[in-house]
Amino acid sequence: MESWCFPDGNISNLLESRRFDSLADTDYRLQMHSSLVRRLALDKAMEGHLGCVNAIAWNSSGSLLISGSDDTRVNIWSYSNGGLCHCIDTGHSANIFCTKFIPETCDELVVSGAGDAEVRLFNLSHLKGKRGNASTVEPLALFHCHSRRVKKLAVEVGNPNMIWSASEDGTLRQHDFREGSMCPPPGSSSQECRNILLDLRCGAKKSLADPPRLCLLLKSCDISATRPHQILVGGSDSFARLYDRRMLPPLSSCQNSLKPPPCIGYFCPMHLSERRRPSLHLTHVAFSPDGGELLLSYSGEHVYLMDVNLENQDIMKYSVKDISKLLSVASFRETGFSRQAASSHRFAESKRLGLCKKLVQTAEKILEEGSNVLHGIEVCNEVLYGKGPDIGTALRHECLCIRAALLLKRKWKNDVHMAIRDCNNARSIYSSSFRAHYYMSEALLQLGKHKEALDFALAAHTFDPSKIEAAEKVASIRDHIATAEAEKNRKDCEDSAKEELRPGRLRSLSEVLFRTEFNSEYEREDSDYEDEMEVDFETSISGDEDRDNEANIFRGSLNLRFHRRDDFNRENSVGNGILCTSPLAQSEKTSYEVEAVVDMKQRYVGHCNVGTDIKQASFLGQLGEFVASGSDDGRWFIWEKRTGRLVKVLLGDEAVVNCVQCHPFDCAIATSGIDNTVKMWTPRAQVPTVVAGGVAGPDTADVSSIMESNQRKLLRNREAALPFELFERFRMQEFGEGTLHPFECAQS
């Protein structure tokens, strides 16, 4: 794969072209060139915080870096020498989760948001004391209108007058400095601020078909740099939402819970849209530098790339009906897709096209041998997404089938869903493809959908009766279905007998927390157990507990009351103490029209996002040709955006890396996490290293083992049946300062 090492061109040629071409695009391409990414190494570790560093951000020129920490301090760092310029003792009473420079203010105004539900604005020119020492200064503005933790702040390029804050109370608020610098004092007649831009206290969805009813605990937000009227939010469900500020109703207050505002776009990978998992949620959303793409980072999941241009006809959208069609044998044959002969494409015999064919042969050999599957998948990614000539339908079909088989063999989280995508794409090219139908049958078997798997196995056998493996699979599936039916009938009889003797109450909390009868071989994806019960809870935690040696163990009491969901006419919106009655739930006759959702464009795997709730995924460089994310193993990962190929793994923390932010113009990246330091990475390594086939340089050890270990952590992330909002309450600091150790700084 040596000739594919630099898809972004030769750096010497780019440097030479600057003598004749003054376009800024050349500098953009140089910023995060592949040859520079390969040499990224730790430049300096900047010390100055006394706790986990939960937020970092650059100023517009890249001369300064701001950071916020659990120590409730905001630090300003110099990019040129890594020195500490200012240290602000903010006065927050809880962890700082977000901090920003206010644009067009000569870097004098900075803002912070924290777990105490407050947003504070500071003027650096008012700081007193020695340079680098902690300085206490009164905030220029104080906004305490949120009722829960403020998790993310957003600013608009060129706008020095407004900021936006996203909170777990389900609201996104717009703070205009020209209208007032403080919230009304408690007890006043005008206590309620009218600054809610998005009211999503009845906006969360459990699945694509479900209407929004519950409180959407906002975790992240971002404003497009090229289209500042577009604002993106993500929270406690699987859907990222895009809004146009020009189409939103006037700012409102919290006195009444409103219907969710009109959304111009939903974004969610199709295989995540129907999962009723209470803990599946977004930890970060971000626009690309040109505003044309999105990155979504999921807790317990991977990072996904989406298209934003909703008017593009080629954008991948789906609805509830499309999900069922994907598992139907007849769906693609009905669409009229037909086989296109390879002879219809007469390619020029080029070196790169020949290399594509050799790479497909290499992937086929890896599939036959069953070893180094990761390398085989990356080879297929290079052929399908890499820059080069059109490989044609025949070679594309073959590569899709091979990659589907490799994904099914690897069995990492959601690999089976990616294999289904590949099989369906292969079927759209060749509707009578034996391999596509055969691997589709295998994928459905892994999901436990035996009847659908039988349909595809029968179709594969019909398309090529000479393949004995298809006949064997048909017989095997039929035997399994017959055995499963017999076992189900036996269990039904036993359950009926036990039901007559069982008391009318639960034996233990564990019966509700975890479904012990669930087969651990598969992920808990398709259960509808959450729909069967509702939980009322009361917590009581005394104030004299110390943090245990084992992370996240609480002493206190948890009182639960269980009841059927049907017993409620209204649902409790956890977060504000406000009883939220969804307008959609007020009338059973109200029909809910499900809007189309944008599907994923690319997936990035290898890291682990389970232990913390603020993990970021970021575009690198002004062209955004690379994607980076932190991980629970203390490393941070870099992928090629186009191919999804992992190109670099670096050790950035002793425990967890949460934040990754690229310099606006230079090839420099700042990271932070559980450690008390902010680390700066530049291309200063003497020897370039790159991940290739699961093996990298000495600074990354065995990358294949690292990735597999992270995947095991994701699969071991056992899903509880209690609502996600219940666990979120334990994450909130509602029980008195110092009584709980924040989840953001410890793996759960």
Helices and strands as residue ranges (DSSP letters): G 2-4, H 11-17, H 24-31, H 34-37, E 40-47, E 53-58, E 64-69, E 73-78, E 84-89, E 96-101, E 109-114, E 119-123, G 124-126, E 134-136, E 141-143, E 150-155, E 162-167, E 171-176, E 196-199, E 220-223, E 230-234, E 240-244, G 245-247, E 265-267, H 270-273, E 282-287, E 293-298, E 303-307, E 317-318, H 320-325, H 331-334, G 342-344, H 351-369, H 373-385, H 392-410, H 415-429, H 434-446, H 450-463, H 468-501, H 509-513, G 529-531, E 533-540, E 557-564, G 565-567, E 571-572, E 579-580, E 597-598, E 602-604, E 617-620, E 626-630, E 635-640, E 646-651, E 657-662, E 669-673, E 677-683, H 703-716, H 724-731, G 743-745
